[in-house]
């Protein structure tokens, strides 16, 4: 569920590296030094996240709407936090214990608000469905499936989650430990990516997403 945060940070660094150059030049640079660009982008990402509890409500109307929609679907609040390493990015957790579901509503000042619904199983694998508009440039980690349905409403997102979640015994998450579970998931993802490295194909895909977004 926190893979989206890794993607945002990675995209920002790649975009800065290739900014203001024509697309053909960027593709030449990526072809020659793509893995080095990917390593530089990963090296700038924090290994761990620090979540600070917040007491205020979501500030963006679309985030408040997402939270209300999920609560009408039976989710209960799991707490609101800000992520220090991401410029105090606000995140709001909601839980649905009977489905093993953890929903995360993000509020980003530039990307906007989006929602993930995720389940971690007893065997350590995960399933996540997200309505984030971007973020498909990085290849998935084995055993950690992410379904991307950009622009889908939180209600429809939950319906898809209920239909598509793989069979398995979920690990139940309580409001007391949801922030820790989230931070641990990010740290695991980052450790795997830094050990694996980033391919030229991934850097090319991320750079195209960033170029497409800046042109929109």
C-alpha positions as CSV (number, residue, x, y, z in Angstrom):
1,X,0.0,0.0,0.0
2,X,2.9,2.4,0.5
3,X,4.5,1.6,-2.8
4,X,2.7,4.7,-4.2
5,X,4.9,6.8,-1.9
6,X,8.0,5.2,-3.2
7,X,6.8,5.9,-6.8
8,X,6.1,9.5,-6.0
9,X,9.6,10.1,-4.6
10,X,11.2,8.1,-7.4
11,X,9.3,10.0,-10.1
12,X,10.2,13.4,-8.6
13,X,14.0,12.6,-8.7
14,X,13.9,11.1,-12.2
15,X,11.9,14.1,-13.5
16,X,14.4,16.6,-12.0
17,X,17.3,14.7,-13.6
18,X,15.8,14.8,-17.1
19,X,13.8,18.0,-16.9
20,X,13.9,20.6,-19.7
21,X,15.5,18.3,-22.2
22,X,13.7,17.1,-25.4
23,X,12.2,13.6,-25.3
24,X,14.6,12.2,-27.8
25,X,17.5,13.4,-25.7
26,X,16.0,11.9,-22.5
27,X,15.6,8.6,-24.2
28,X,19.3,8.6,-25.3
29,X,20.3,9.5,-21.8
30,X,18.2,6.7,-20.3
31,X,19.4,4.2,-22.8
32,X,23.0,4.9,-21.8
33,X,22.7,5.7,-18.1
34,X,19.3,4.5,-17.2
35,X,20.4,2.2,-14.4
36,X,22.6,4.9,-12.9
37,X,19.6,7.3,-13.0
38,X,17.5,4.7,-11.3
39,X,20.1,4.1,-8.6
40,X,20.4,7.9,-8.0
41,X,16.7,8.2,-7.6
42,X,16.5,5.2,-5.2
43,X,19.4,6.5,-3.1
44,X,17.5,9.7,-2.4
45,X,14.5,7.8,-1.1
46,X,14.3,7.3,2.7
47,X,14.8,3.8,4.0
48,X,12.1,4.3,6.7
49,X,9.1,6.5,7.3
50,X,8.2,8.4,10.5
51,X,4.4,8.7,11.0
52,X,3.3,11.5,13.3
53,X,-0.3,11.3,14.7
54,X,-2.6,14.1,13.5
55,X,-5.9,15.1,15.1
56,X,-7.3,17.3,12.4
57,X,-9.7,16.1,9.6
58,X,-8.7,15.7,6.0
59,X,-8.1,19.1,4.3
60,X,-8.9,18.2,0.7
61,X,-12.6,17.8,-0.2
62,X,-11.8,14.7,-2.4
63,X,-10.0,13.1,0.6
64,X,-13.0,13.8,2.9
65,X,-15.3,12.4,0.3
66,X,-13.2,9.3,0.0
67,X,-13.2,8.8,3.8
68,X,-17.0,9.3,4.0
69,X,-17.6,6.8,1.2
70,X,-15.4,4.2,2.8
71,X,-17.1,4.6,6.2
72,X,-20.5,4.1,4.5
73,X,-19.0,0.8,3.2
74,X,-18.3,-0.3,6.8
75,X,-14.8,0.9,7.3
76,X,-13.9,2.4,10.7
77,X,-11.3,5.1,11.3
78,X,-7.8,3.9,12.0
79,X,-6.2,7.2,12.6
80,X,-4.6,10.1,10.7
81,X,-0.9,10.8,10.4
82,X,1.7,12.9,8.6
83,X,4.8,11.4,7.1
84,X,7.8,13.5,8.1
85,X,10.1,12.2,5.3
86,X,7.4,13.1,2.6
87,X,7.0,16.7,3.5
88,X,4.5,15.9,6.3
89,X,2.2,14.2,3.7
90,X,-1.2,13.5,5.4
91,X,-2.4,9.9,5.3
92,X,-5.7,8.6,6.8
93,X,-6.2,4.9,7.7
94,X,-9.6,3.1,7.7
95,X,-10.1,-0.6,8.6
96,X,-12.6,-3.3,7.8
97,X,-11.6,-6.2,10.0
98,X,-14.1,-8.8,8.5
99,X,-12.3,-8.5,5.2
100,X,-8.8,-7.9,6.4
101,X,-8.8,-4.6,4.6
102,X,-6.7,-1.5,5.3
103,X,-7.7,1.6,3.3
104,X,-5.3,4.5,3.0
105,X,-6.4,7.9,1.8
106,X,-3.4,10.1,0.8
107,X,-3.4,13.9,0.4
108,X,-0.6,15.1,-1.8
109,X,-0.3,18.9,-2.6
110,X,0.5,18.3,-6.3
111,X,-0.7,14.8,-7.1
112,X,-4.0,15.2,-5.3
113,X,-5.9,12.7,-3.2
114,X,-6.1,9.0,-3.9
115,X,-7.0,5.8,-2.1
116,X,-5.5,2.3,-1.7
117,X,-7.2,-0.7,-0.2
118,X,-4.9,-3.5,0.8
119,X,-4.7,-6.9,2.5
120,X,-1.7,-8.6,4.0
121,X,-2.0,-12.3,4.3
122,X,-0.5,-14.7,6.9
123,X,2.1,-15.9,4.4
124,X,3.5,-12.4,3.9
125,X,2.0,-11.8,0.5
126,X,-0.2,-8.7,-0.2
127,X,-3.0,-7.6,-2.5
128,X,-3.6,-3.9,-3.1
129,X,-6.1,-2.1,-5.3
130,X,-5.6,1.6,-5.9
131,X,-7.3,4.4,-7.8
132,X,-4.1,6.4,-8.2
133,X,-3.9,8.0,-11.6
134,X,-0.2,7.2,-12.0
135,X,2.3,4.8,-10.6
136,X,2.6,1.8,-12.9
137,X,6.2,2.5,-14.0
138,X,7.9,0.3,-11.4
139,X,7.6,-3.4,-11.7
140,X,5.8,-5.2,-8.8
141,X,7.6,-7.1,-6.1
142,X,6.9,-10.8,-6.4
143,X,4.1,-11.8,-4.1
144,X,2.8,-8.3,-3.8
145,X,0.1,-7.8,-6.4
146,X,-1.2,-4.3,-7.2
147,X,-4.3,-3.7,-9.3
148,X,-4.5,-0.1,-10.7
149,X,-7.9,1.3,-11.6
150,X,-7.2,5.1,-12.1
151,X,-10.1,7.4,-11.2
152,X,-12.4,4.7,-9.8
153,X,-14.5,5.9,-6.9
154,X,-13.7,4.6,-3.4
155,X,-17.0,2.8,-3.3
156,X,-16.3,1.0,-6.7
157,X,-12.8,0.4,-5.5
158,X,-14.0,-1.5,-2.5
159,X,-16.4,-3.5,-4.6
160,X,-13.5,-4.5,-6.8
161,X,-11.4,-5.3,-3.8
162,X,-14.1,-7.6,-2.5
163,X,-14.4,-9.4,-5.8
164,X,-10.7,-9.7,-6.7
165,X,-8.9,-10.2,-3.4
166,X,-7.2,-13.6,-3.5
167,X,-8.2,-16.4,-1.2
168,X,-6.1,-16.6,2.0
169,X,-6.0,-15.9,5.7
170,X,-5.5,-12.2,6.2
171,X,-3.5,-10.6,9.0
172,X,-5.8,-8.4,11.0
173,X,-4.6,-4.9,11.7
174,X,-5.8,-2.8,14.6
175,X,-5.9,1.0,14.9
176,X,-3.0,0.7,17.4
177,X,-0.6,-0.9,15.0
178,X,-1.8,0.2,11.5
179,X,0.9,3.0,11.3
180,X,3.6,0.5,12.2
181,X,2.3,-2.0,9.6
182,X,2.3,0.8,7.0
183,X,5.8,1.9,7.8
184,X,7.1,-1.6,7.9
185,X,5.6,-2.3,4.5
186,X,7.3,0.7,3.0
187,X,10.7,-0.3,4.6
188,X,10.4,-3.8,3.2
189,X,9.5,-2.5,-0.3
190,X,12.4,0.0,-0.2
191,X,14.9,-2.6,1.0
192,X,13.9,-5.0,-1.8
193,X,14.1,-2.2,-4.5
194,X,17.5,-0.9,-3.4
195,X,18.9,-4.5,-3.3
196,X,17.4,-5.3,-6.7
197,X,18.1,-2.0,-8.4
198,X,16.0,-0.3,-11.2
199,X,16.0,-1.3,-14.8
200,X,16.3,1.1,-17.8
201,X,12.8,0.0,-18.7
202,X,11.4,1.1,-15.4
203,X,13.3,4.5,-15.6
204,X,11.9,5.0,-19.1
205,X,8.4,4.2,-18.0
206,X,8.6,6.5,-15.0
207,X,10.0,9.4,-17.0
208,X,7.2,9.0,-19.6
209,X,4.6,9.2,-16.8
210,X,6.2,12.3,-15.4
211,X,6.4,13.9,-18.9
212,X,2.7,13.0,-19.5
213,X,1.6,14.5,-16.3
214,X,3.5,17.7,-16.8
215,X,2.0,18.1,-20.2
216,X,-1.6,17.4,-19.0
